[in-house]
């Protein structure tokens, strides 16, 4: 079977498994919480984007391992989600038992580690060209892969209940838990595999950082795409861990949406479609992210302050909210300009210096009448801002 047909076939399989998992999980959800459905749909978006982009990249560049890794993650997550949902459905009071529901729940329990953790680790090692940076990094990749397999084996054979399907009302024990000496070995491994897994992730992230530091040109822009989305995912997870439990779902959903965007960013980087737009996207994210945080803080602070100061006048009215809204609306444009200048000065110094140079040239041009001086000044400005290989200037003299 040719690589394009294989990629399309695997994507078709994922396209069947993913909605199947969402439907089964929705039926198995005895609480019927809307959040659970939203979470399932966002996770399905992650699976679809991963499998879809992986299929496109694998079809066009079958020699690049990154496309096949993305496709494997998408299909593997589809299998894991469908099996886990089937196991959950079979173990519910209303719908169970179902044939093989405990085995399905067991498969859904431990396959997450090799599919996601293993896939992400090798994605970080191999992105963007599908090759390790050197023989040493290939050895590091094999070592981290071995750690992932040991963690997965430990999760598959550990004794105790299956956390993904166990609830306060029921406890489902691992049907394939190790016994005897093997159980002791699995317990000992689990005590050290957690820290080793963190080391494996750290080495993979370090590999991408090293590749970014030594890259230039096209490869640097490619790595910036994936690093950008990973940063958004990390911000969402950090926000979910820092905020109270009542609002943790907001940054968590943001992290899931950023995770769904990561394969898209990887596809753009590898296929080089609008590759250099990443600098514009990062710039806008920094500006509008800081602007949103500042305006939200200003709005909340002003509402509380006005309600406190004018409580006798504004009691029972929306005057404080209206005043705060008008104040924030008036701040939007000047704040955006100011933040844009700070971002350009800090992160895009060459662009900032070029704009200052053009402003100074425009100011001098208003008072300059000597054409030779204007020509010399223009050549200097173009050389400093655009850095061309050569400059040719034609100027029509009056008369």
DRENTOR-515917 format. One record per residue (C-alpha): x, y, z. Coordinates in steps of 0.25 Angstrom, whole numbers, plus 2048, in hexadecimal, padded with zeros to 3 digits. Example, Ala and Ser with C-alpha at 12.3 -4.5 7.8 and 13.67 -1.06 7.14 Angstrom:
8317EE81F8377FC81D
END
This chain:
80080080080580E7FC8088188077FD8218037F38168037F88118117F781F8177E98218117E48138167EA8168247E38248247D681D8207D781482C7DA81F8367CE8268307C581A8347CB8188427CB8268467BC8298467B981B84A7C181E8577BA82B8597AC8258587AF8198617B682386B7A982C86B7A082086D7A981A8787A982887F79F82588A7A083489079D83A8827A58468857A78508797B585287D7B884387A7B284486C7BA8518697C784B86E7C483E8657C18478597CE84F85B7D684285D7D083D8507D584A8497E384684E7E28388487DC83D83B7E68488397F283E83C7ED8338337E983C8287F68448287FE8378297F783181D7FA83D81580883E81980A82F81780482F80A80C83B80481983780C81982980F82882981282683381E82382B82B81B83783180F83582880E82682C81082983B80483383A7FC8298337FF81E83D7FC8278487EE82B8427EA81C83F7F081884D7E88228547DB81E84C7DD80F8507E081385F7D481C8607CB8128597CF8068627CF80F86F7C181486C7BC8068697C28018767BC80C87D7AE8098777AF7FB87A7B27FD8897A780788B79B80289279180688879880087B7A17F58807A77EB8807AC7EA8727B57DF86C7C37E286F7C07F08767CB7ED8807D67EA8767D27F786E7D27FF87A7E07F987D7E57FD86F7E080B8707E780C87E7F580A87A7F680D86B7F681C86D80581C87180B81586580181C85B80282B86080F82B86981782285F81282A85381483885982283485D82682F85082083B84982884485183583C84D83283B83E82B84883B82B84E83083384582783083782D83F83483184783583E85184083F85C83784186082984586082D85485283285384E82584C85381E85884B82886183F82585984081685B84281886983682086B82E81786383280B86C82D81387882081687181E80786F82280387D81880E88280D8088798107FA87E8107FE88D80280488B7FD7F88838017EE88E8007F689B7F67F18A57EA7F98AA7DF7FF8A47DD8058967DD8148997D781888B7CA81088E7C980F89D7C08198A57BC81B8B37B08118B17B98068AA7C78018AA7CC7FA89E7D87F18A07E37EF8967E07E288F7EE7E088B7F67E48978037DD89A8047D48A680F7CE8AE81E7D28AB8197DA89E8107E28A681C7E68AF8247EA8A38197F289D8177F98AB8267FC8AB82680189D81A80A89F8228118AB82D8168A182681689481E82389782B82C89983182588D82582888582783788983683688583283087782983C87483484587983E83F87083484086483184F86784085186984284B85B83885585583F86185C84D85C85784885B84984186884984E86F84F85686984384C86B83884B87682F84387A82383787181F83A86782A83987283582C87683082786882F82A86683E82487384281786E83D81786284681D86985281287485180786A85380E86285D81086F8658018718647FE8638698078658758018738797F386C8797F88608817FF86A88B7F287388C7EA86688F7F386289A7F48708A07E58748A07DA86F8A97D38628A67C686A8A27CD8708967D88678937D08628877D286F87F7E186E87E7E085F87C7D78618707E186C86B7EC86286C7E48578647E18618597F08658597F38568587EA85584C7F18608467FF85A8487FE84F83C7F985A83380586383780E85683480785482680986382381886282781B85582081485981381986781480B86D81180B87C81681787881E81C88682180F88A82781388583481A89283880D89A83680588F83E80F89084980F89F8498008A08497FF89685480889D85D8018AA85A7F38A685C7F689C8677FC8A786F7F18B186B7E68A886F7ED8A587D7EF8B48807E18B887B7DA8AD8837E28B08907DF8BF88E7D08BC88C7CF8B38987D78BD8A07CF8C989C7C28C289E7C58BE8AC7CB8CC8AF7C08D48AA7B68CB8B17BE8CD8BE7BF8DC8BD7B28E08B77AA8D58BE7A08DF8C479D8E58B679E8D88AD7978CE8B678E8C68AE7928CC8A179C8C88967A38D68967B08D089B7B08C58907AC8CF8857B78D988A7C28CE88A7BD8C987C7BF8D78767CD8D987D7D28CB8777CC8CF8697D48DC86A7E18D586E7E08CB8637E78D28587F28D98607F58CD8687F68C485B8008CE8558088CF8628098C086380C8BE8558188C785681D8C086381B8B285C8238B784F82E8BD8578308B186082D8A585682E8AB84883A8B584A83E8B583B8308B983782F8C484283D8CA83E8388CA83082C8D28338338DC83B83D8DE8308328E082682B8EA82F8398F283183B8F282282C8F782082F90282983C90682383690581582C91181883791B81984191580F84291C80184F9167FC84C90A7F285A9047F485990580384B8FE8028518F37F985C8F08038538F080F8498E78078548DD8048588DD81284A8DB8178478D080E8548C98118518C98208438C581F8428BC8138508B78128508B480385B8AE7FB85C8BB7F38558C87F18538D07E484C8DE7E58468E67DA8428F47DD83C8FE7D384290B7D58389177D283A91F7C5
END
